[in-house]
Amino acid sequence: MSYLDEEEFERWMRSALRTLESARRDLDGGDYNWACFKSHQAAEKALKALLWGVGRPRSGHALTRLVRHIGESLGVEVSEDLVQACATLDKYYVPTRYPNAWSEGSPEDYYTRRDAEEAIRLASQVIEWVSELWRRLSARG
């Protein structure tokens, strides 16, 4: 990696971490659907932090596509566990927010504390992977 934009990486990562903190507050407040959605957002911001940091920003919200793109474009291994974490979080992007994603009720009716705890755990896993990969890339210069 010839050029790393530390400032841009940090800007996106700060937002990812703040979003994860907000998800934890939603968990504590019983807003489980929002904790799930914000967990997706935290993971998305972390993956985009890496892409911005290496000068390859990418649009889109599908975490599985973002993480696979990172693996391919940077030539790094992406574990099946990480892809699975992203796939699970991807399922929280739309139905956590919109009543018309459900035949009855609203998103608040369908998400549990266990869902929110799992989403936060998975988002943390993605953030940790991004942070570790960034450290490795930074060490290479």
N, C-alpha and C positions, 0 to 999 in steps of 0.2 A: 504494500500500500504506500503510494508515494505521498499522498496528501490526506491528512485527517483534519476535519474541522471540529476541533474540541469544543468550541463555543456553541456550535449548532447542536452537537450531540448532547451537551449538558443542558441546553435550553429545552430540548424535547424530553430528556430524561427527568428533569425537574418536574415537568408537567405530568409525566407518567407516574412518578412517585406521589405527587399530590392527588392525582386521580385515584390511585390505589388507596390512599388515606381516606378519601371521600367515600370510597366503596366500603371501607371498614366502618365508617360512621353510619352509613346506611344499614349495614348489617346490625350494628348495635341498636339502631332505631327501628328495626323491623321492616325496613324498606328493601326486601330481598330482591325484587326484580331490578331495582336500581343498582344494588350492589353487584348483581350479575352483569348488567350493562356496563357499569363503570369498570369492572374488571376487564371486560373486553377492550374498552377504551384505553386502559392503562397498558395492556399488552400491545395494542396497536401503536400507541405513542412510543413505546420502548423500541419496537421493531423499526419504526420510522426514524427514531433517533439514530439508530445504527446506519440506516440508509442515507440519511442526511449527513451524518458524520463522515461517511466515506465518499460523499459527493455523488451519490446515486439515488436521489429522492424518488419516491414512487407513490402514486396515488392508489386509492382503493382501500377497502375495509376488511377484506378477507384475510385473516391472519395466516391461514394455511398457505395462501398464495404468496404472501409477503415473506414468510419464513422459508419457503422453498426457493423463492427468488434470491434471498440472502445466501442460502446454501450454494445455489448454482453460480451466482455472479461473483461471490467471494471465494468459492472453492473450499467451503468449510462443511464439515459433517453436521447434519441436523438429525438428531436421534428421532426414532419413531415415537418415543414418549413425548418429545416436544411437539411434533406434528399433531399428535393426538390431543395434547393440551390446547393447541391452537384450534383444532377442529371442534372441540367442546365449547371453547369460548366463542367461536364463530356463531354458534347456535343462539347466543345471547344478544346478537346485534339488533334484530328487529322485534321479535315477539316479546321482549321484555318491556317494550315501550308503547306498543300500539294495540288497542283493544280489537281492531279488526283482524289481528293475527289469530284470534281465538273465535271459535263458533259461539261461545257464551262467555259472559263475565269480562273481566279486564286482566291485564298482566299481573296486577297485584294479587289476583286469586290463585295464580299458578306456580309461584316460586316460593321455595321454603328456605329456612335457615341453612339446611344442609346444602342446598343448591348454591347459596351465596358463599358459604364457607369454602366449598369446592372451587368456585369461580375465583375467589381471592387467592386461594392456594395456587391455582394454575397460572394466574396472572403473575404472581410472585415468581413462579418457576421461569416464565418467559423473561421477566425483567432480570433475573439472576443470570440467565444464559446470555442475554444481550450484554450485560455488564462484564461478564467474564470474557466474552468474545472481544469486546472493545479493549479490555486490558491487554489481551494477546496481540491485537492489531497495533495498539499503541506501542507495545514493547518492540515490535518489528520495525516501527518507524514509518 
